Amino acid sequence: MPFRSFPKVDAVETVDRAAEEAIRTTGIEARLILCTLRHFSRDQSLETARLLERFSGSRVVALDLAADEAGHPIDAHVPAFRWALERGYARTAHAGEATRERLRTRLTGPPRR
């Protein structure tokens, strides 16, 4: 059977509901970080970022960038991170996983803890 893409909105809703149930069951708090991948296009990355707004008020709290850095510069993802920054969403990015030089690459905005 060919692979079918699960709609992003459905995926986030499903995980958000599961997190809510787990919190009720265990009493352990949880938050969700939406992840865009380095091999995604600018539009795909922005689509992921815009889900933050759609899920405002839920367990979704931040945008992340992950995956292999080699051959996948951050250029396509800067608009998504800028979008999140301008709206006050937390951002995180995996860096330095491929080379030390990549660790020096920085997205817009200072880290927020």
N, C-alpha and C positions, 0 to 999 in steps of 0.2 A: 504494500500500500504506500503511495507517495506521501511524503511529509506535508502536513498542512499547517500553516502558521496560525497560532492561537492569537486572536485579537488582543492587542496590548491592554486595552481598557478592561477586557474580561480577565486577563491575567492579574492585573493590579487589584481589581475588585475581589478576586478569589483569594489572593494572598492577604489582602487587608482583612477580609472576613475571617480567614484562618487565624491571623494574628490576634484579632479581637477575641475569638473563642479561646485561644491559648492563654491570653491574659486573664480572662474570666476563670479559666480552669486552674491556672497555676499561681496567679497573683503577680507574675513577673511581667514588668512593663516591656514593651517592644515598640520600635519604630521601623519604618521601611525607607530604604534608599533606592531610588530608581537608577538603574545603570544603563548608560549608553556605551557602546563598544567602539573601540578605535577604528575598526574597519567599517563602521556605519558612515553613511553620507551626512552631509550638513543637514539635509531635510529630516533624515531619520533621527539624528541627534536632537534637533529642535522639537520633533514630535514627542520624543521621550521627555524632554524638559517641560513641554506644555502640559503633560500629564500631572505635573506638580500642581498646577492651578486647578485642573479638573478635580483633583483629589484633596484640595485644600480642606482642612478640618478633619481629615482622616489620619491614619497612622503614617502616611507618606510625608516625609520631612526634608528630603535632600536629593540632589542629583550627583551621580558618580560617573567617572570615566574609567573604563578598565579594558583589558585585553593587551595583546602583544604590541609593544611600542615600535618594534622594528618595522619600518616601512609604513607606519601609520602615524604621521605627525598630528599634532593637535589642531591644526588650522581649521579643519572642518567642524570642530566642536566648540571653538571660541564663541560663535553666535549663541549657542545653547547655554553656555556658561554665563555669558553676558546677560542673556534673558533672565536666567535664574538669579543672578546677582542683583540686577535692577529691581527685582520683585522681592528681594530679601530672603530668598531660599538658601539654605545651606548647600555647600558644594564640596565635593572631595574628588580626588583623582589618584589613581595608582600611578606611581612614577618610579623610575629607577629600576624597574624589573628587567629591562633588557640591557641597559648600559648605565654607567654612572653619569655620563654626559646628559642622558635624558632626564636625570633627576634635576638638573638645572633649568629645564624647560618649565615655564610657569604659565598658568592660566590667569585670566583677569581676576583681580581682586585679591586681597590678602586672605590668609586662612582665618577661619572663624571657629573658635572652640566654645 
